[in-house]
Amino acid sequence: MQRLPYDPDLRPVARRLRRRMTKSERALWTRLRRKQVHGLTFRRQVIIRRYIVDFFCRPIRLAIEVDGISHDDPLVFRRDHIREQALIRLGVTVIRFSSRDVLTDIDNVMRAVESSVLGLISDREDEKGSSG
């Protein structure tokens, strides 16, 4: 699988974000880490191009974003959209959850994550089958 481009200048920022995760990010991380989701490895605060995504699973190219209240601002919403389109062009699937949903309904958030994961695993298997 081809590696995704990234901006190495963002490494200190990503490290700082990993050390200062929000409460909702920590809650989701406890459910994603240690291969708890179909044996897949998720990483925190991953740099892709000039963006940092909250969580990323490389084998299936799934980015998970946890959006706080600031993402309701029209300017932030527009930047999120531009960023998401850039990631999609790289073959990354992006799913988003509100911080509130993560904190108050983690079970449904995880069901949505698992559904996305299963769909992407199935897509990858279909691609392998049709190319081989």
Rosetta silent file (secondary structure, phi, psi, omega in degrees, C-alpha in Angstrom):
SEQUENCE: MQRLPYDPDLRPVARRLRRRMTKSERALWTRLRRKQVHGLTFRRQVIIRRYIVDFFCRPIRLAIEVDGISHDDPLVFRRDHIREQALIRLGVTVIRFSSRDVLTDIDNVMRAVESSVLGLISDREDEKGSSG
SCORE:     score description
SCORE:     0.000 S_00000001
   1 L     0.000  135.001 -178.776    0.000    0.000    0.000 S_00000001
   2 L   -69.369  134.365  177.797    1.293    3.419   -0.961 S_00000001
   3 L   -71.985  147.336  178.618    2.248    5.680    1.941 S_00000001
   4 L   -84.298  144.255  178.022    0.359    8.915    2.297 S_00000001
   5 L   -68.596  150.484  176.922    2.266   12.199    1.999 S_00000001
   6 E  -150.498  159.107  179.863    2.757   14.205    5.170 S_00000001
   7 L   -97.129  106.913 -177.443    4.355   17.435    6.354 S_00000001
   8 H   -62.070  -20.001  177.803    7.175   16.544    8.781 S_00000001
   9 H   -66.354  -16.212 -179.610    7.057   20.084   10.203 S_00000001
  10 H   -87.220   -3.224 -178.369    3.766   19.118   11.875 S_00000001
  11 H   -55.185  -46.668  179.227    5.339   16.382   14.034 S_00000001
  12 H   -62.076  -35.343  178.730    5.709   18.606   17.136 S_00000001
  13 H   -66.068  -45.160  179.560    2.099   19.737   16.782 S_00000001
  14 H   -61.820  -42.669  177.837    0.863   16.139   16.480 S_00000001
  15 H   -60.097  -44.110  179.979    2.878   15.124   19.558 S_00000001
  16 H   -63.244  -41.239  178.410    1.413   18.013   21.539 S_00000001
  17 H   -64.878  -35.705  177.308   -2.112   17.066   20.446 S_00000001
  18 H   -65.483  -37.823  179.985   -1.511   13.458   21.553 S_00000001
  19 H   -73.497  -26.302 -174.820   -0.426   14.667   24.981 S_00000001
  20 L  -117.013   47.293  179.926   -3.390   17.053   25.289 S_00000001
  21 L   -63.590  147.389  176.181   -6.299   14.990   24.021 S_00000001
  22 L   -73.763  167.578  179.129   -9.775   16.253   24.806 S_00000001
  23 H   -59.621  -42.111 -179.402  -12.062   14.289   27.092 S_00000001
  24 H   -68.629  -38.249  176.298  -14.066   13.024   24.107 S_00000001
  25 H   -63.342  -42.191  177.743  -10.902   12.006   22.220 S_00000001
  26 H   -62.119  -40.360 -179.903   -9.676   10.087   25.271 S_00000001
  27 H   -63.093  -43.911  179.704  -13.044    8.321   25.560 S_00000001
  28 H   -70.260  -38.132 -179.771  -12.963    7.222   21.922 S_00000001
  29 H   -59.739  -36.829  179.758   -9.273    6.291   22.111 S_00000001
  30 H   -63.705  -23.092  179.863   -9.988    3.812   24.924 S_00000001
  31 H   -95.015  -17.026 -178.161  -12.323    1.987   22.502 S_00000001
  32 H   -97.774  -30.395 -172.012  -10.041    2.148   19.422 S_00000001
  33 L   -70.526  166.626  176.701   -6.633    1.302   20.872 S_00000001
  34 L    56.413   38.640  173.300   -5.003   -2.111   21.213 S_00000001
  35 L    55.475   37.368 -179.247   -6.656   -3.566   18.109 S_00000001
  36 L   -76.512  -18.703 -178.260  -10.112   -3.683   19.720 S_00000001
  37 E  -104.680   97.086  177.461  -11.891   -2.983   16.426 S_00000001
  38 L    52.623   32.763  175.938  -11.605   -6.078   14.212 S_00000001
  39 L    72.028   12.257 -177.516   -7.929   -6.462   15.065 S_00000001
  40 E   -93.344  147.146  177.980   -6.984   -3.212   13.314 S_00000001
  41 L   -90.548  126.303  172.111   -4.452   -0.708   14.584 S_00000001
  42 L  -108.388  146.264  176.124   -5.599    2.882   14.986 S_00000001
  43 E  -120.874  155.246 -179.068   -3.171    5.720   15.625 S_00000001
  44 E   -97.606  147.159  172.074   -3.783    9.097   17.223 S_00000001
  45 E    45.608   65.684 -176.598   -3.145   12.513   15.684 S_00000001
  46 E   -95.568  134.808  179.492   -1.814   11.298   12.354 S_00000001
  47 E   -86.916  125.894  173.371   -0.376   13.723    9.825 S_00000001
  48 E  -130.830  118.409 -171.325   -1.703   13.395    6.286 S_00000001
  49 E    55.816 -120.536  179.130   -0.394   16.041    3.899 S_00000001
  50 L  -108.148   21.243 -179.437   -0.665   19.245    5.906 S_00000001
  51 E  -114.435  156.462  173.709   -3.552   18.008    8.053 S_00000001
  52 E  -121.870  119.644  178.282   -3.691   16.158   11.365 S_00000001
  53 E   -97.108  148.416 -175.784   -6.559   13.704   11.781 S_00000001
  54 E   -60.890  -50.620 -179.609   -7.697   12.638   15.253 S_00000001
  55 E  -138.487  145.818 -177.590   -7.547    8.875   14.599 S_00000001
  56 E  -146.891  135.644  174.205   -6.387    6.909   11.585 S_00000001
  57 E  -113.608  105.809 -174.950   -6.356    3.271   10.519 S_00000001
  58 L   -60.611  -47.811 -174.358   -3.783    2.923    7.739 S_00000001
  59 L   -57.189  -32.099 -179.793   -4.704   -0.491    6.268 S_00000001
  60 L  -111.699    4.104  178.262   -8.225    0.643    5.395 S_00000001
  61 L    52.918   52.879  178.845   -7.454    4.388    5.165 S_00000001
  62 E  -110.374  122.131  174.655  -10.119    5.396    7.677 S_00000001
  63 E  -105.885  135.515  177.226   -9.869    8.749    9.454 S_00000001
  64 E  -118.032  126.764  179.664  -12.076    9.460   12.446 S_00000001
  65 E  -114.569  138.982  175.188  -12.627   13.034   13.546 S_00000001
  66 E  -113.396  115.460 -173.514  -14.152   14.192   16.835 S_00000001
  67 E  -102.354  123.665  174.089  -15.624   17.659   16.450 S_00000001
  68 L   -82.058 -175.123 -175.654  -16.106   20.033   19.345 S_00000001
  69 H   -63.572  -26.125 -179.233  -18.495   22.959   19.380 S_00000001
  70 H   -62.171  -22.539 -178.857  -16.061   25.161   17.429 S_00000001
  71 H   -74.436   -5.885  175.121  -16.825   23.077   14.336 S_00000001
  72 H   -79.909  -17.257  178.457  -20.315   24.595   14.264 S_00000001
  73 L   -64.883  132.501 -177.026  -18.772   27.913   13.206 S_00000001
  74 H   -56.195  -37.954  179.769  -19.370   28.442    9.450 S_00000001
  75 H   -67.389  -43.962  178.443  -15.704   29.259    8.764 S_00000001
  76 H   -65.810  -40.872  178.532  -14.476   26.163   10.612 S_00000001
  77 H   -59.586  -42.774  179.195  -17.156   24.080    8.910 S_00000001
  78 H   -64.281  -44.129  177.614  -15.933   25.303    5.491 S_00000001
  79 H   -62.720  -40.357  176.840  -12.292   24.502    6.357 S_00000001
  80 H   -59.199  -42.265 -179.466  -13.352   21.035    7.532 S_00000001
  81 H   -63.977  -45.523  179.155  -15.094   20.471    4.201 S_00000001
  82 H   -61.065  -45.162  179.411  -12.037   21.543    2.165 S_00000001
  83 H   -61.670  -44.735 -179.248   -9.812   19.349    4.302 S_00000001
  84 H   -62.257  -41.249  178.728  -12.151   16.381    3.985 S_00000001
  85 H   -63.543  -38.530  177.531  -12.231   16.716    0.191 S_00000001
  86 H   -63.918  -40.559  179.142   -8.411   16.735    0.084 S_00000001
  87 H   -67.746  -40.826  178.872   -8.315   13.557    2.179 S_00000001
  88 H   -60.476  -40.521  178.573  -10.937   11.868    0.004 S_00000001
  89 H   -62.065  -22.846  177.110   -8.816   12.602   -3.080 S_00000001
  90 L   -88.703    1.940  179.841   -6.030   10.633   -1.348 S_00000001
  91 L    86.925   17.381  179.728   -8.348    7.654   -0.900 S_00000001
  92 L   -95.984  132.883  172.839   -9.073    8.338    2.782 S_00000001
  93 E   -92.049  132.324 -178.738  -12.574    7.795    4.157 S_00000001
  94 E  -116.731  127.619  171.159  -13.478   10.351    6.818 S_00000001
  95 E  -121.188  144.704 -174.726  -16.152    9.857    9.455 S_00000001
  96 E  -124.384  144.513  174.526  -17.056   12.524   11.993 S_00000001
  97 E  -135.314  147.975  174.845  -18.645   12.491   15.395 S_00000001
  98 E   -78.861  150.268  175.833  -19.521   15.323   17.717 S_00000001
  99 H   -55.665  -40.218 -178.820  -17.755   15.439   21.059 S_00000001
 100 H   -59.777  -46.260  179.611  -21.175   15.343   22.674 S_00000001
 101 H   -62.761  -40.408  179.592  -22.107   12.075   20.937 S_00000001
 102 H   -61.887  -42.449 -176.557  -18.804   10.485   21.907 S_00000001
 103 H   -76.748  -29.144 -174.112  -19.299   11.446   25.546 S_00000001
 104 H  -107.426  -15.337 -175.176  -23.002   10.610   25.828 S_00000001
 105 L  -146.576   51.042 -174.990  -23.523    7.762   23.344 S_00000001
 106 H   -59.132  -32.461 -179.414  -20.200    5.973   22.841 S_00000001
 107 H   -63.728  -43.000  177.132  -21.887    2.640   22.081 S_00000001
 108 H   -69.743  -35.461  175.076  -23.669    4.039   19.017 S_00000001
 109 H   -59.814  -45.596 -179.300  -20.505    5.849   17.947 S_00000001
 110 H   -66.798  -34.120  175.669  -18.643    2.535   18.099 S_00000001
 111 H   -62.778  -40.367  178.474  -21.383    0.795   16.116 S_00000001
 112 H   -66.235  -40.961  177.435  -20.949    3.426   13.396 S_00000001
 113 H   -61.336  -49.363 -178.358  -17.160    2.992   13.484 S_00000001
 114 H   -62.433  -37.409  176.992  -17.464   -0.788   13.238 S_00000001
 115 H   -63.200  -44.227  177.592  -19.931   -0.490   10.367 S_00000001
 116 H   -62.930  -44.139  179.422  -17.514    1.767    8.479 S_00000001
 117 H   -59.511  -48.819 -179.617  -14.614   -0.571    9.213 S_00000001
 118 H   -61.509  -40.328  177.618  -16.523   -3.620    7.957 S_00000001
 119 H   -62.923  -42.053 -179.618  -17.575   -1.773    4.809 S_00000001
 120 H   -70.962  -37.459  176.190  -13.997   -0.716    4.063 S_00000001
 121 H   -61.654  -44.668  179.641  -12.636   -4.210    4.761 S_00000001
 122 H   -62.152  -43.111  178.225  -15.230   -5.607    2.359 S_00000001
 123 H   -60.128  -43.649 -179.058  -14.325   -2.995   -0.279 S_00000001
 124 H   -64.007  -40.847  178.701  -10.617   -3.875    0.019 S_00000001
 125 H   -65.619  -38.810  177.161  -11.375   -7.585   -0.343 S_00000001
 126 H   -62.581  -41.359  178.881  -13.540   -6.889   -3.412 S_00000001
 127 H   -63.352  -41.661  179.301  -10.681   -4.882   -4.971 S_00000001
 128 H   -63.932  -42.907 -178.367   -8.235   -7.716   -4.346 S_00000001
 129 H   -65.681  -37.683 -177.806  -10.617  -10.280   -5.814 S_00000001
 130 H   -81.161  -18.947  179.875  -11.278   -8.307   -8.976 S_00000001
 131 H   -95.526   -9.251 -173.821   -7.609   -7.493   -9.598 S_00000001
 132 L  -110.461    0.000    0.000   -6.258  -10.949   -9.041 S_00000001
